[in-house]
Amino acid sequence: MSSKDFLVKLTYEPDPLEAILSYLDEKLSDMIDLQDIGASYQRLEDELSRFEEWLHEVWGTAFYRLLVGEPEQRSLPIAYRIAGERGANILVADGLSVREFLVLKKALPGRVAYSAGRATHPTITSVAARSFFGTNSLEDAFHGSRLIEGYEWSCQVISDVRSPPKIGVRKNLSLLTYYPDAPLHDVVKYRVAEIQDVSRVIGNLVQLISGLAQVSDLIVTGDHGYIFLGKSPNRYLWRWIGRTDRHGGSYGSHGLDVGGVQVAMGRLHAPDVRKSGAFIVHGGVSLTESLVPIITVRRGV
């Protein structure tokens, strides 16, 4: 898709976020090296940062209001409706972003379909849990049976991605994993010290998804995305003008009011992660925090 064709689609697409996700799929897929996902994420982030900066320049604050969208455009309700209608299982992956979508599409060729969803804002897990599930945490929503979007689900937390539940031919399963968010945030606990370790984290997530989709279709989505900082925050932020959380602060003209809460727009504010070593940040409104893919993985058998 040429830049001219892309601009035309942005103008006429009912939801421009669908055109943006399709454009990213076409332009960035070749950057994925399944043998070195960590290095791939560095290349992707360079492109994603530049692309969002261009959208920011040509679209302004209206682009970020588009990213916030309406409640019915959020990833979680859409994904549960799709899963219910298809008779598929669903996996909610905390922090699932466009990067993991691109990896999955390459790792499972011919089996992945997708659409664009949005995070709840601020882009933090507790806000999504309260907004959609009515619980204080995501984990609280993944025990026992629960009626979601008109369908009855059997809910379960996957505590260890390397030892997933053996689901066989079971249907109507609602599953939760804290990958990729937890290991990319809590790097000490998960032993994520170098860029190369990102390959292990994302590889484990891909293996989990592939296993869960062996017998039944699987819908995969997340509660929010993230900005990838890796080991070089200054490389992926436009300018680091505020070393602060990305929500609940004061951001001047670079902030947006969402439901009475100020959130940082774009890539100008981020907490100082050099001490914690975290590879990612989220909480604000940006292309990669707010765009949450809704992925259909067709069964392998």
N, C-alpha and C positions, 0 to 999 in steps of 0.2 A: 504494500500500500504506500503510495507516494505521500509526501507531506501535504500536497494539495488535496488529494483524495481524503486524507485524514481530516483535514479542516472542514471539508464538505460534510463528512460523516458527523463531526462534532456539531455541526449546525443543524442537521436534519434528524439525527438519531433521537428517538423519544427519551432515552437515557444516555447522555454522552459518556457515562462511565463504562458502558458496554463497548463503545468505540475505542475508548482508551485502553481497556484490557485487551481487546483484540489487536490493537496496534502494538502493544508491548509484547504480546505473544509472537507476533510476526517479526518484530525487530530484535528481540533479545534472546529468543530460543537458542540460537546458534552459540551463544556465549556460555551455555551450560556444558561443563565437562564433568561427567559423572564420576570420573576418577579423581577429581580435585574440586569438590564443591566449594570449599573455602575460598580458593582463588577465584572461582566463578562468581561468588558473592561479592568479592571486591570489584570485579569488572562490572557486574550488574549495578552495583551501587553508584559507581561513577556515572553510568548512563541514566539511572533513575533520578539522581540528583540534578543532572543537567536538564533532563526532560521536564521535571517539575518546575525548575526555575524558569524555563521557557513558558510553561503554562501560567505560572504566576505573573510573568511580565505581560503576557497578552490578554489575560483574563482577569487578573486582579483578585480582589476579595470575593467576587462572585464565584470563582473556581472553588474556593474553600466552603462556601455555602452549598455549592453543588455536592461536595464531598460529604457534608453532614447529612443532607437529604432529608427524607421523611421516614417516620417509623416503619412504614410498610416496605421500605427499600433496604432494610437492614438484613444482614446475612443470615442471622439465626432463624427468624420466622420463615424466610424464603426456603432455606435449606430443609427445615422440618416439613414444610408442605410438599416439597419435591420428593423427599424420602417417603412420606406417607402415601403419596399418589403412586409412586413406583413400587411400593412394597419393599423398599430398600432399607438397609441399616444406615445409621448416621454416626459419624465421628466428628466431635467438636475438638479441634486442635487449638489450644490456647496460643495465640500469636500467629496463626497461619497468615502468610502474606503472599504477594504475587511471586516472590522468589521460589517458595516451596511449590507453588503451582507449576512454574516453569520446569522445575526439577522433576516433578511427578509426570508431567506430560512427556518428557524425554525418557524417563525410566520405564514408563508403561505405554509404549507407542500404540496408537489405535484404540486405546481403552478409555481415554479421558475426554470428557466434554465439560464445558464450563459456562458460567455466567458471572456477572459482577454483583456483589453485594456491598453493603456499607457497615462500618463499625458503629457502635453506640458511642457517643461522645460525652465526656472525655474518654479517650481510648484506653481505658484501664478495665481489668477483668471484673472487679467488683461492681462497676457501673453496669456492665452488660448483664451480670448475674441478677442484679436487682431489677433492671429494666425489663428483661425478657422472662426470667424464671421466677422472679419475686423472692429470691434467696440472697443471703449475705455473701455467698461465695458460689463459684461454679460447682465445686465439689458437693455442696449441699443439695444441688439439683440432680445429682447422678447416683441416687440410691433408690432401690425399690421401683415401683411403677409410677408413672406420671402421665397425665393427659396433656399433650402438647400439640397445638394447632389442629385439634380435632381427632388426633390419633393417640392410641394407648402405646406407651413405650416402656420397655424394661431397661432400666438405667444402670450404668456401671462405670466406675472410674478405673482406668488402666494405670496402675501404679508403676509398673515397670514395662517400658516399651519392648524390652528384649524378651519378655515373658507374657505375651498377650493372652487373653482368654481364648479358649478353643470353642468357637461359636458354631462350628458345623453348618447346618442348614437353618439355624435359628433366624427369625426375622423380627422386625420391630425392636431392634436394639438401639439404644441411645448411649453412646460411649464417649468418654472424655479422656483426653491426654493433655498433660501440661507441656508437651513438646510442641513447637520448638522454643516457647517462651522461657520456661524454667531454666534449662541448661545454658541458654545464651545470656540470661540475667545473672543467675547464681553460679558463676563460673568456677568458684572454688569448690563447691559441693560436687559439681559435675565434671570437674577436672577439664575445663575448657580454658586452656592457657594460651594457645596459639591459633592462628587462622586455620591451620590444618585440622584442628579438633572440630571445627564446624562441619567438616565432611562426615565425621563420625556421628554427630548429632543428627544431621539431616538424613544421613544414610539409615540410621535407626528408625527415623520417622517413616521413610519410604518403605522400609521392610515391614513395618507395622501395618501400613495401609495396604500394601500388596497382600499380606497374609489375610487381613480382614475381608478383602475383596475377592478371595479365591472362589467362593461358592455363590455369594450373593452380591448384587450391586451395592456399592457403598457411596454415600454422599459425604463429602468432607468439606468442612468450613471452619471458620474461627470466629472469635469475639472481636478481635482487632488485629492489625498488623503492627509494623514497627519500622523505625529508622535504624539501619545497620551502621554501626560505627566501627566495628572491628577493633583494630589496634590503632586506628588513625582518625579520631573524631574530626580534626580540622580538615581532613580530606573530603569528608562527605557532608559536612555542614557548609552552608553558603558563607556565613560569617558567624562566629560564635560570640554573639553580642550579649547573651544572657546565660550564665551558668546556673540554671534554675530548673525546677520541675516544669513539665510542659502543660500543666493545668493548675488552676487555682492561684496563679500569680498575676503580675502586672506586666503586660507586653506592649503597651502603647498601641501604635498603629499596626503592630504585627500580631495583635490578638483578636479573637472572635468570641462573642458572647453566645454560649450554647446553654440554654436552660438556666441562665443566671450564673453560670460558671465561665470564667475566662479561660480560654485554651489558646496555646501558641499556634500560630499559622506557619507553615513552611518549615525551613531548616535554619533557624536563627537562634533558637533557644533549646538548650539541653542541659540536663544535670551533668556535673563533672564526674565522669565515670572512670577517671584515671586511677582513683584509689580502689574502687570496687572491682575494676577490671571488666565490668559488664560490656558485652558486645553490642547491645541494642538499647534503645530508649523508645518510649511511647507515652501517650497521654494527651497529645495535642491533635491537631488536624493537619494532615499532610497526605500526599498521594499514597505513600506506602503504609501509613498508619490506618488510614480511613478506608482504602479500597481492600475489601476482603473477598477473595474468590469463593465461589460456590462450585465445587468440583464433583462431577459424577464419574466414579470409577466403575466401569463395567466389569462384571465378574470375570474371573480368569478361566473358569471351567464352564 
